[in-house]
């Protein structure tokens, strides 16, 4: 059967879309056309969080139940209007010294990557050519702990960070855990920011050792929330706010209010693409505070 393709123009850019009826999330019947629609409608709040950041895409050409692959480099056939940035990739598994990263800084590029079945978008804590302007801690529950326990730890961490003048903004990971995103100054290197995150994680682990761990070893995680401070390594990325996730249904990495976190009643599986869109209509961008520079973090003497 012939593949359905047609050309559209978005903000003066010509691009070809294809197979909009292909089902990406079989259990929900959610199609590629709906993925593109979601990202298009979310663009006003999503693009500011993507702008000037090298994007790692996770592509699912045959939907979430099929094979997938990570993609950092610009694929063949990339339109000449897509912004590319050549950046070093120390420790690359393919022995590359540099990669031509895609930068999603306009609607046409966002639609282009969505059409390539790039369901998940992941970004680093730094903007190109700059030191980190974000500090992120990933709260990962070890069964039988779940998101309710993550919420309790998030409140503890929010209050601890506030004591140092650091504001924290919560969002779900789109899977089982959640993240706290904190705007920082952009004037300190990733080692300093990561070191501070580790220090705070270890403090909280020492205070509540039965519920929290700051150690990566999986053997110590059951029943505890792992505060993953290592997300601030310069080589790591975190799922971008509002990005879809490859779950049975099209869940999204959804910003939360602190009232919701305090209640502990957040259910990630309910935070799907339509819900994320409705929440933006109601709240606007709950993470808009991340777009303004924050303070310097306390550094070890």
C-alpha positions as CSV (number, residue, x, y, z in Angstrom):
1,X,0.0,0.0,0.0
2,X,1.3,3.4,-0.9
3,X,2.6,5.6,2.0
4,X,0.5,8.7,2.5
5,X,2.6,11.8,2.2
6,X,1.8,15.4,1.8
7,X,3.6,18.7,2.1
8,X,2.5,21.4,4.6
9,X,3.9,24.8,5.3
10,X,4.5,25.9,8.8
11,X,5.7,29.5,9.5
12,X,7.2,29.6,6.0
13,X,8.9,26.2,6.2
14,X,7.9,23.4,3.8
15,X,7.9,19.9,5.3
16,X,6.5,16.6,4.3
17,X,4.3,14.6,6.7
18,X,3.5,11.0,6.3
19,X,1.4,8.1,7.7
20,X,-0.7,10.2,10.1
21,X,-3.1,7.4,10.7
22,X,-0.3,5.0,11.9
23,X,-1.1,4.0,15.5
24,X,1.7,4.9,17.9
25,X,0.0,3.8,21.2
26,X,-2.1,0.7,20.3
27,X,-3.8,0.4,23.7
28,X,-5.1,3.9,23.3
29,X,-5.5,4.0,19.5
30,X,-3.4,7.2,19.6
31,X,-2.0,8.0,16.2
32,X,1.0,9.8,14.8
33,X,-1.3,12.5,13.6
34,X,-2.5,13.0,17.2
35,X,1.2,13.0,18.4
36,X,1.9,15.8,15.9
37,X,-1.3,17.7,17.0
38,X,-0.3,17.4,20.6
39,X,3.2,18.8,20.1
40,X,1.8,21.6,17.8
41,X,-0.7,22.7,20.4
42,X,1.8,22.5,23.2
43,X,4.5,24.4,21.3
44,X,3.9,27.8,23.0
45,X,4.9,26.3,26.4
46,X,7.2,23.6,25.2
47,X,9.5,25.5,22.8
48,X,10.9,27.8,25.5
49,X,12.1,24.7,27.4
50,X,13.7,23.3,24.3
51,X,15.3,26.4,22.9
52,X,19.1,26.5,22.7
53,X,19.3,22.9,24.1
54,X,20.7,19.9,22.2
55,X,17.9,17.4,21.9
56,X,18.2,13.7,22.2
57,X,15.2,12.0,20.6
58,X,13.9,8.5,21.2
59,X,12.2,7.3,18.0
60,X,9.5,4.6,17.8
61,X,8.9,4.1,14.0
62,X,6.3,1.4,14.6
63,X,4.8,2.7,17.8
64,X,5.6,2.1,21.5
65,X,5.2,-1.7,21.2
66,X,7.8,-1.8,18.4
67,X,11.6,-1.3,18.3
68,X,13.0,2.0,19.3
69,X,16.3,3.8,19.1
70,X,18.0,6.9,20.6
71,X,19.1,9.6,18.2
72,X,21.4,12.5,19.0
73,X,22.8,13.2,15.5
74,X,20.9,14.8,12.7
75,X,19.5,12.0,10.5
76,X,19.8,11.8,6.8
77,X,17.4,14.0,4.9
78,X,17.4,16.7,7.6
79,X,16.0,19.9,6.0
80,X,18.5,22.6,5.6
81,X,16.4,25.0,7.7
82,X,16.7,22.8,10.8
83,X,19.2,24.3,13.3
84,X,22.2,22.1,13.9
85,X,25.0,22.6,16.5
86,X,28.2,20.6,16.4
87,X,29.1,19.6,19.9
88,X,31.7,17.3,21.6
89,X,30.5,14.0,22.9
90,X,33.0,12.7,25.3
91,X,32.7,8.9,26.0
92,X,30.6,8.3,22.9
93,X,29.8,4.6,22.4
94,X,30.4,5.1,18.7
95,X,33.8,6.8,19.2
96,X,32.6,10.1,17.8
97,X,34.4,13.2,18.9
98,X,31.5,15.5,17.9
99,X,27.9,15.2,16.8
100,X,25.7,17.5,14.8
101,X,22.8,17.9,17.3
102,X,19.4,19.0,16.3
103,X,18.1,22.1,18.2
104,X,14.3,22.4,18.3
105,X,13.8,26.1,18.5
106,X,10.8,26.6,16.2
107,X,7.4,25.0,15.5
108,X,8.4,23.6,12.1
109,X,11.3,21.7,13.7
110,X,9.1,20.4,16.5
111,X,6.6,19.1,13.9
112,X,9.4,17.6,11.8
113,X,10.8,15.5,14.8
114,X,7.3,14.4,15.7
115,X,6.7,13.2,12.2
116,X,9.8,11.1,12.5
117,X,8.1,9.3,15.5
118,X,10.4,11.0,18.0
119,X,7.9,10.5,20.8
120,X,10.3,11.4,23.6
121,X,12.4,14.5,23.8
122,X,15.3,14.7,26.3
123,X,17.5,17.8,27.0
124,X,20.5,18.6,29.1
125,X,20.6,21.0,32.0
126,X,22.6,23.6,30.0
127,X,22.0,25.7,27.0
128,X,24.5,25.5,24.1
129,X,27.8,27.2,25.0
130,X,26.7,27.9,28.6
131,X,27.1,26.4,32.1
132,X,24.0,24.8,33.6
133,X,21.0,27.0,34.2
134,X,19.0,24.1,35.6
135,X,19.5,21.7,38.5
136,X,17.4,18.6,38.3
137,X,16.9,15.8,40.8
138,X,15.1,12.6,39.7
139,X,13.0,10.9,42.4
140,X,12.9,7.3,41.5
141,X,10.7,5.0,43.7
142,X,11.8,1.4,44.5
143,X,8.8,-0.9,44.8
144,X,6.8,-1.1,46.9
145,X,7.4,2.7,47.2
146,X,5.5,4.6,44.5
147,X,4.7,8.2,43.5
148,X,3.0,8.9,46.8
149,X,6.3,8.4,48.6
150,X,8.1,10.4,45.9
151,X,5.7,13.3,46.7
152,X,6.6,13.2,50.4
153,X,10.3,13.3,49.5
154,X,9.7,16.1,47.1
155,X,8.3,18.3,49.8
156,X,11.2,17.5,52.1
157,X,13.6,18.4,49.3
158,X,11.7,21.6,48.3
159,X,12.0,22.8,51.9
160,X,15.7,21.9,52.1
161,X,16.5,23.7,48.9
162,X,14.5,26.7,49.9
163,X,16.8,27.1,52.9
164,X,19.6,27.9,50.4
165,X,17.4,30.2,48.3
166,X,16.9,27.6,45.6
167,X,13.3,27.2,44.2
168,X,12.0,23.8,43.1
169,X,9.3,23.1,40.5
170,X,7.8,19.6,40.4
171,X,6.8,17.5,37.4
172,X,6.1,13.8,36.8
173,X,8.6,11.9,34.7
174,X,5.7,10.5,32.7
175,X,6.6,7.1,34.1
176,X,6.6,6.0,37.7
177,X,8.7,8.8,39.3
178,X,9.0,12.5,39.3
179,X,11.6,15.3,39.0
180,X,12.3,18.6,40.8
181,X,13.6,21.2,38.4
182,X,15.4,24.2,39.9
183,X,16.6,27.3,38.0
184,X,20.2,28.2,38.9
185,X,22.5,31.0,37.8
186,X,24.2,29.5,34.8
187,X,27.5,30.8,36.2
188,X,28.8,27.5,37.8
189,X,30.0,24.4,36.1
190,X,28.1,21.1,36.1
191,X,30.5,19.6,38.7
192,X,29.6,22.3,41.2
193,X,25.9,22.0,40.6
194,X,26.0,18.2,40.7
195,X,28.1,18.3,43.9
196,X,25.5,20.5,45.6
197,X,22.7,18.2,44.5
198,X,24.6,15.2,45.9
199,X,25.2,16.9,49.2
200,X,21.5,17.7,49.7
201,X,20.5,14.2,48.6
202,X,22.9,12.7,51.1
203,X,21.7,15.0,53.9
204,X,18.1,13.9,53.4
205,X,19.1,10.3,53.1
206,X,20.9,10.6,56.5
207,X,17.8,12.2,58.0
208,X,15.3,9.6,56.7
209,X,17.4,6.5,56.0
210,X,14.4,4.1,55.9
211,X,12.7,6.1,53.2
212,X,15.4,7.8,51.1
213,X,18.6,6.7,49.5
214,X,21.2,8.7,47.6
215,X,23.1,5.6,46.5
216,X,22.8,4.3,42.9
217,X,23.1,0.6,43.8
218,X,19.8,-1.0,43.0
219,X,20.2,-3.4,45.9
220,X,19.5,-0.6,48.4
221,X,16.5,0.9,46.6
222,X,13.5,-1.4,47.4
223,X,11.0,0.5,49.5
224,X,12.9,3.7,49.2
225,X,13.0,6.8,47.0
226,X,16.3,7.2,45.2
227,X,17.3,10.9,44.9
228,X,19.2,10.8,41.7
229,X,21.5,13.8,41.9
230,X,23.6,12.5,39.0
231,X,21.2,14.0,36.4
232,X,23.3,17.1,36.6
233,X,26.3,15.5,35.0
234,X,27.1,17.4,31.8
235,X,26.7,14.3,29.6
236,X,23.2,13.4,30.9
237,X,19.8,14.5,29.8
238,X,16.4,14.6,31.4
239,X,13.0,14.2,29.8
240,X,11.8,17.6,28.7
241,X,8.7,19.1,30.3
242,X,5.6,18.1,28.4
243,X,7.4,15.4,26.4
244,X,5.3,12.3,25.7
245,X,6.6,9.0,27.1
246,X,6.6,5.5,25.6
247,X,4.1,4.0,27.9
248,X,1.0,1.9,27.1
249,X,-1.0,5.2,26.9
250,X,0.4,8.6,25.8
251,X,1.4,9.9,29.2
252,X,3.4,13.1,29.4
253,X,6.0,14.6,31.7
254,X,3.5,16.8,33.4
255,X,4.2,19.9,35.6
256,X,2.4,19.7,38.9
257,X,1.3,22.2,41.6
258,X,2.7,21.9,45.0
259,X,-0.8,21.4,46.4
260,X,-1.0,18.3,44.2
261,X,2.3,17.1,45.4
262,X,1.4,17.7,49.0
263,X,-1.7,15.7,48.7
264,X,0.3,12.7,47.3
265,X,-2.7,11.8,45.1
266,X,-0.9,12.1,41.7
267,X,-1.5,9.2,39.3
268,X,1.0,9.3,36.4
269,X,-1.1,7.1,34.2
270,X,-3.9,9.6,34.3
271,X,-1.6,12.4,33.1
272,X,-2.0,11.8,29.3
273,X,-1.6,14.1,26.3
274,X,-5.2,15.3,26.4
275,X,-4.9,16.0,30.2
276,X,-1.7,17.8,29.7
277,X,-3.3,20.1,27.1
278,X,-6.2,20.8,29.4
279,X,-3.9,21.6,32.3
280,X,-2.0,24.1,30.2
281,X,-5.4,25.7,29.4
282,X,-6.1,25.9,33.1
283,X,-2.7,26.8,34.6
284,X,-0.5,28.0,31.7
285,X,3.1,26.9,32.1
286,X,3.6,25.8,35.7
287,X,7.4,25.7,34.9
288,X,7.7,29.2,33.5
289,X,9.9,30.0,36.5
290,X,12.6,27.8,35.0
291,X,13.1,30.3,32.2
292,X,14.5,32.9,34.5
293,X,18.0,32.6,35.9
294,X,18.1,31.4,39.5
295,X,20.8,31.8,42.3
296,X,24.2,30.4,42.5
297,X,24.2,27.2,44.5
298,X,26.3,26.9,47.7
299,X,29.7,25.5,46.7
300,X,32.1,23.4,48.9
301,X,34.8,25.7,50.2
